[in-house]
Amino acid sequence: MVKTAPTANLASVLDALLGGISPAVARIIERALAGHDLSVEEATLLFDSRGSDMQALVLAADGLRRQQVGEVVAYVVNRNISFTNVCIKRCGFCAFSRDYRTEESYFLPIEEVVRRAKEAWELGATEVCIQAGLPPKMEGDLYLRLCRAIKAELPEMHIHGLSPEEVQYGSIRSRCSVGEYLRLLKDAGVDSLPGTSAEILDDQVRRKISPGRITTRQWVEVITGAHELGIPTTSTIVYGHVETSEHKARHLALLRDIQEQTGGITEFVPLSFVHTEAPMYHKGLVKGVRAGPTGAEVVKMYAVSRLMLGRHIKNLQVSWVKEGPRFAQVCLNAGANDFGGTLINESISTAAGASHGQLVRPSQFRQLIREMGRVPAERTTTYGIRRVFEDAMQDPIEPLDMVDDSEERFGSYQRLIQTDSHRFRDIMPPGKTGVLDPS
């Protein structure tokens, strides 16, 4: 028979645990709990914490989460549509992109993208996330025509689309400024931008893992330009490769500075580097690259992000695609308050070797959330709450819950690159220059 320890003994155990925290970490946590913004140096120290220091960090992050956003954990019903894997860039961390001449290159025509969006809408999705590679010779108005076509069929569908890298590429192909192109995207129906292509916002690191890609200054220009036009964005980080704790801390500080300036960031999404198929890892292209973050590093990323960003960017999203639903569930106790989206078709992480990415059903989200003692809710892309599910006995049966074989119903990335139905062809019609038609 198991005996219950007296309360006094429990208190002494807790005192011993708290007493094991280093004075420096204790002061930083105390400052965060008192509502102060942490410095880069303080965040760096927290990223390096271990043992009791790390335990205290996680407890503090969970407590701050409770104060700042409460017990609700939200998710969005959405679908990812990566319309091409052809890309002119050769990023070391990306296993998704293909040269246009390879057998595995594909391009979904606009009518197929619209079909997939309509299918998602009929199954309860309120958002389509549009991101892809950067195809050569792309017409400047391709993104605009794509968004207009979706809105023409589905005017209420939220288009969460086009990374800062894609916005910059579209502006170059259109021979107009980033600001002008953002305005055109908004007019075409883009409702929000994913804050991807951020990786680590340090150009020294970027030159190692993604030479030739959008610079930190250019990423900030697109994000702040979108905010100025009233287009909200998310924000991200990709970590677990060659970055240091200070790089991560500076990345968070830059996002905080942007948010203080514009207020346009809706959420922060930490993304673990998936090394399995990443060229810079399995081909040895980058010296010293790691095989993704450890479990401790993932937990600390969420906890430090809550302490450093929580007063400014309240929504901290776990990535079930990167971490798997079960470990993502655990991260809800390290400061996170959002479970992301159903996705239906995730291709980029899947291509890198992630074992998750096809679909998490709404009922699965609710179960995972309730198992952590939290309250599930469905949200919009911009964090408006659509429905709160207080009582599990009254949960509805959602259309996506009725899908038995998601790969058979929706297809998959592996099936797509192995079929000829959407093989990439030169998408530039004869006589076109790539310049946006002013009409």
C-alpha positions in Angstrom: 0.0 0.0 0.0 1.4 3.4 -1.0 1.5 5.9 1.9 0.8 9.6 1.3 3.6 11.9 2.5 2.5 14.5 5.1 2.0 18.0 3.8 5.0 19.2 5.8 7.2 16.8 3.9 5.8 17.9 0.6 6.5 21.5 1.5 10.1 20.7 2.4 10.6 18.9 -0.9 9.3 22.0 -2.8 11.5 24.3 -0.7 14.5 22.1 -1.5 13.7 22.2 -5.2 13.3 26.0 -5.2 16.3 26.4 -3.1 18.3 24.6 -5.8 17.8 27.4 -8.3 20.8 29.5 -9.0 20.5 33.1 -7.8 21.0 34.5 -11.4 18.1 32.4 -12.8 15.9 33.2 -9.8 16.4 36.9 -10.3 15.5 36.6 -14.1 12.4 34.6 -13.4 11.4 37.0 -10.6 11.8 39.9 -13.1 9.7 38.2 -15.7 6.9 37.3 -13.3 6.9 41.0 -12.1 6.1 42.0 -15.7 9.5 43.2 -16.9 10.9 42.6 -20.3 14.0 40.3 -20.3 17.2 41.3 -22.0 19.0 39.2 -24.6 21.6 38.3 -22.0 18.9 37.1 -19.5 17.2 35.1 -22.2 20.5 33.5 -23.2 21.1 32.4 -19.6 17.6 30.8 -19.5 18.3 29.0 -22.8 21.4 27.5 -21.1 19.6 26.5 -17.9 19.6 22.9 -16.7 18.2 20.8 -13.8 16.3 22.8 -11.1 16.9 26.1 -13.1 15.1 24.6 -16.1 12.3 23.2 -13.9 11.7 26.6 -12.4 11.8 28.2 -15.8 9.0 25.8 -17.1 6.9 26.4 -14.0 7.2 30.1 -14.4 6.3 30.0 -18.1 3.2 27.9 -17.3 2.2 30.3 -14.6 2.6 33.3 -16.9 0.6 31.6 -19.6 -2.2 31.1 -17.1 -2.1 34.8 -16.2 -1.9 36.1 -19.8 -4.2 33.8 -21.8 -6.0 31.5 -19.3 -6.8 27.8 -19.7 -8.1 27.8 -23.3 -6.0 26.0 -25.9 -7.2 26.8 -29.4 -6.8 25.3 -32.9 -7.9 26.3 -36.4 -9.5 24.0 -39.0 -7.4 24.7 -42.1 -5.7 23.2 -45.1 -2.1 23.6 -46.4 -1.8 23.9 -50.1 1.9 23.9 -51.3 1.2 24.4 -55.0 4.7 23.7 -56.2 8.0 22.3 -54.9 10.0 23.8 -57.7 12.4 26.5 -56.3 15.2 28.6 -57.5 16.8 28.7 -54.0 18.9 25.9 -52.5 18.5 26.2 -48.8 20.5 23.8 -46.8 17.7 23.0 -44.4 15.0 22.4 -47.1 14.3 19.0 -48.4 11.1 20.1 -50.0 12.4 22.0 -53.1 13.2 20.4 -56.4 14.9 21.6 -59.6 12.3 22.1 -62.3 14.0 19.4 -64.5 13.7 16.6 -61.9 11.1 13.9 -62.1 9.7 14.8 -58.6 8.9 18.4 -59.5 5.3 19.3 -59.5 3.0 22.3 -60.0 -0.7 22.5 -59.2 -2.7 24.6 -61.6 -4.9 27.3 -60.2 -8.1 25.2 -60.7 -6.6 22.4 -58.7 -5.7 24.8 -55.9 -9.2 26.1 -55.9 -10.6 22.6 -55.9 -8.6 21.7 -52.8 -9.7 24.9 -51.1 -13.4 24.2 -51.8 -13.0 20.6 -50.5 -11.5 22.0 -47.3 -14.3 24.6 -46.9 -16.9 21.8 -47.3 -15.2 19.9 -44.5 -15.4 22.9 -42.1 -12.1 24.6 -42.8 -12.0 28.4 -42.4 -8.4 28.9 -43.7 -6.2 27.9 -46.5 -2.4 28.3 -46.0 -0.7 29.0 -49.3 3.1 28.5 -49.5 5.3 26.9 -52.0 8.7 27.1 -53.8 9.8 29.9 -56.0 9.5 28.6 -59.6 11.7 30.0 -62.3 10.3 32.4 -64.9 7.2 33.0 -62.7 4.7 35.5 -63.9 4.5 38.4 -61.4 0.8 38.1 -61.1 0.7 34.4 -60.4 0.1 34.8 -56.7 -2.5 37.5 -57.4 -4.4 35.3 -59.8 -4.3 32.4 -57.4 -5.7 34.4 -54.5 -8.4 36.1 -56.7 -9.5 32.6 -57.9 -9.9 31.3 -54.4 -11.8 34.4 -53.2 -14.1 34.3 -56.3 -15.2 30.8 -55.3 -14.9 31.1 -51.5 -15.2 34.8 -50.5 -15.3 33.9 -46.7 -12.3 31.6 -46.8 -9.3 33.2 -45.0 -6.2 33.2 -47.2 -3.2 32.9 -44.9 -0.6 33.0 -47.6 2.8 33.8 -49.0 5.9 34.0 -46.9 8.1 37.1 -46.9 10.4 35.3 -49.3 7.5 34.8 -51.7 6.3 38.4 -51.3 9.8 39.6 -52.2 10.0 37.2 -55.2 6.6 38.3 -56.4 7.6 42.0 -56.2 10.8 41.3 -58.1 9.0 39.3 -60.9 6.5 42.2 -61.1 9.1 44.9 -61.1 7.4 46.8 -58.3 8.3 47.6 -54.7 7.6 45.3 -51.8 5.1 47.8 -50.5 3.3 48.0 -53.8 3.1 44.3 -54.1 1.8 43.9 -50.6 -1.0 46.3 -51.5 -1.8 44.2 -54.6 -1.9 41.0 -52.5 -4.3 42.6 -50.1 -6.5 43.7 -52.9 -6.4 40.2 -54.4 -7.7 38.6 -51.1 -4.7 37.8 -48.9 -5.9 38.1 -45.3 -2.7 37.4 -43.4 0.9 36.4 -44.0 2.8 33.5 -42.5 5.9 34.7 -40.8 8.0 31.9 -42.2 11.3 32.2 -44.1 12.6 33.6 -40.8 14.8 30.7 -39.7 17.2 32.6 -37.5 17.1 36.3 -38.0 20.9 36.7 -38.0 22.6 37.1 -41.4 25.7 35.3 -40.3 23.7 32.2 -39.6 21.5 32.7 -42.7 24.6 32.7 -44.9 25.5 29.3 -43.6 22.1 27.5 -43.8 20.4 29.4 -46.6 22.8 31.5 -48.7 21.1 33.7 -51.2 17.8 33.7 -49.3 16.0 36.8 -48.0 18.1 38.8 -45.5 17.0 39.8 -42.0 16.5 43.4 -43.2 14.3 42.2 -46.1 12.3 39.9 -43.9 11.6 42.7 -41.4 10.7 45.0 -44.4 8.0 42.6 -45.6 6.6 41.9 -42.1 6.4 45.6 -41.1 5.1 46.6 -44.5 2.3 44.1 -44.2 1.4 45.4 -40.7 1.3 49.0 -42.0 -1.3 47.9 -44.5 -3.4 46.2 -41.9 -2.3 42.7 -42.9 -1.5 40.6 -39.7 1.3 38.1 -39.7 2.5 35.2 -37.7 6.2 34.8 -36.6 8.5 31.8 -36.5 11.9 30.5 -35.7 13.7 27.4 -37.0 16.2 26.1 -34.4 18.4 23.1 -33.6 21.0 23.4 -36.4 24.0 25.7 -36.0 22.5 28.6 -33.9 23.6 29.4 -30.3 21.5 30.4 -27.3 22.3 34.0 -28.0 21.1 33.8 -31.6 17.8 32.5 -30.3 17.5 35.2 -27.7 18.3 37.9 -30.3 15.7 36.5 -32.6 13.1 36.8 -29.9 14.2 40.3 -29.1 13.8 41.4 -32.7 10.3 39.9 -32.9 9.4 41.8 -29.7 10.8 45.0 -31.1 8.7 44.6 -34.2 5.6 43.9 -32.2 6.1 46.9 -30.0 6.4 49.0 -33.2 3.4 47.6 -35.1 1.3 45.2 -33.0 0.7 43.1 -36.1 2.0 39.7 -35.0 -0.7 37.3 -34.0 1.4 34.4 -32.8 4.8 32.9 -32.4 5.6 29.4 -33.7 8.9 27.7 -32.8 9.8 25.1 -35.4 12.4 22.4 -34.7 14.9 21.7 -37.5 14.0 18.3 -39.0 17.4 16.9 -40.1 16.6 13.6 -41.7 16.5 14.6 -45.3 17.9 18.1 -45.0 20.8 18.5 -47.4 23.0 20.5 -45.1 22.9 17.5 -42.6 22.8 14.3 -44.6 25.2 15.6 -47.3 27.4 17.3 -44.8 27.2 20.7 -46.5 27.4 22.8 -43.3 30.1 22.1 -40.7 28.8 21.5 -37.1 25.1 21.2 -38.0 23.1 19.3 -35.3 20.4 16.7 -35.8 17.7 19.1 -34.6 17.1 20.2 -31.0 17.0 17.9 -28.0 13.7 17.5 -26.1 15.1 19.8 -23.3 15.9 22.5 -25.9 12.3 22.3 -27.3 10.8 22.7 -23.9 13.1 25.6 -23.1 12.3 27.3 -26.4 8.6 27.4 -25.4 9.3 28.5 -21.8 11.7 31.3 -22.7 9.4 32.5 -25.5 6.6 32.9 -23.0 8.8 34.8 -20.5 10.3 37.0 -23.2 7.3 37.5 -25.6 4.2 36.9 -23.6 3.5 40.5 -22.7 3.6 41.4 -26.4 2.8 38.3 -28.5 0.4 36.4 -26.3 -0.2 33.3 -28.5 2.5 30.7 -28.5 1.8 27.8 -30.8 3.1 24.2 -30.5 4.0 22.5 -33.8 2.5 19.0 -33.8 4.1 18.5 -37.3 7.6 19.0 -35.9 7.2 17.5 -32.5 4.4 14.9 -32.9 1.1 15.4 -31.2 2.2 13.7 -27.9 5.3 15.8 -27.3 3.5 18.9 -28.6 0.8 18.1 -25.9 3.5 18.2 -23.2 4.8 21.6 -24.4 1.4 23.0 -23.5 2.7 23.0 -19.9 5.8 25.0 -20.9 3.9 28.2 -21.8 2.1 27.4 -25.0 -1.6 28.0 -25.6 -2.3 27.0 -29.2 -2.2 23.7 -31.0 -2.0 25.1 -34.6 -4.2 23.7 -37.4 -5.6 20.5 -38.8 -3.4 21.1 -42.0 -4.8 18.2 -44.0 -1.8 18.3 -46.3 1.5 19.4 -44.9 4.4 18.9 -47.4 7.4 20.9 -46.3 8.2 19.1 -43.0 7.0 15.8 -44.4 9.6 16.2 -47.2 12.3 16.8 -44.6 11.5 13.5 -42.9 9.0 14.5 -40.3 6.7 11.5 -39.4 3.7 13.7 -38.9 1.9 16.2 -41.1 -1.1 14.7 -42.9 -4.0 15.5 -40.5 -5.0 16.0 -36.9 -8.8 15.8 -36.6 -10.7 18.3 -34.4 -11.8 15.6 -32.1 -8.1 14.6 -31.6 -7.2 18.1 -30.8 -9.9 18.3 -28.2 -8.8 15.1 -26.6 -5.1 16.0 -26.4 -6.0 19.4 -24.9 -8.4 18.0 -22.3 -5.8 15.4 -21.2 -3.6 18.3 -20.1 -6.4 19.7 -18.0 -7.1 22.6 -20.4 -10.2 23.8 -22.3 -10.3 23.3 -26.1 -11.6 25.9 -28.5 -11.8 26.4 -32.3 -10.5 29.8 -33.4 -10.1 31.8 -36.5 -6.7 32.5 -38.1 -6.4 35.8 -36.2 -7.5 34.3 -32.9 -11.1 35.1 -32.7 -12.8 32.3 -30.8 -15.5 30.5 -32.8 -16.5 27.8 -30.3 -15.4 26.8 -26.8 -15.9 23.1 -26.0 -16.5 23.1 -22.2 -18.3 19.7 -22.1 -16.9 16.7 -23.9 -20.3 15.0 -23.8 -21.6 17.8 -26.0 -18.9 17.8 -28.6 -20.1 17.8 -32.2 -19.1 15.3 -34.8 -17.0 17.3 -37.3 -16.8 16.5 -41.0 -13.1 15.9 -40.7 -13.7 13.4 -37.9 -15.6 11.3 -40.4 -12.6 10.9 -42.8 -11.3 7.4 -42.4 -8.3 7.4 -44.7 -6.9 10.9 -45.0 -4.2 10.0 -47.5 -6.7 8.3 -49.7 -9.1 11.2 -49.5 -6.7 14.1 -49.8 -3.6 12.6 -51.3 -0.1 13.1 -49.8 3.2 14.7 -50.7 4.8 11.4 -51.5 2.0 10.4 -53.8 2.1 13.8 -55.5 5.8 13.7 -56.4 5.5 10.2 -57.7 2.6 10.8 -60.2 2.6 12.5 -63.6 -0.7 14.3 -63.3 0.8 17.6 -62.0 4.3 17.3 -63.3 6.0 20.7 -63.5 6.1 22.4 -66.9 7.5 25.7 -67.8 4.7 28.0 -66.4 5.8 31.0 -68.4 3.5 31.3 -71.4 5.3 32.2 -74.7 5.9 35.9 -75.1 5.6 36.8 -71.4 8.3 38.6 -69.6 7.2 38.1 -66.0 6.3 41.8 -65.7 3.0 42.4 -64.0 0.3 43.6 -66.4 -0.7 47.1 -65.1 -4.2 46.6 -66.2 
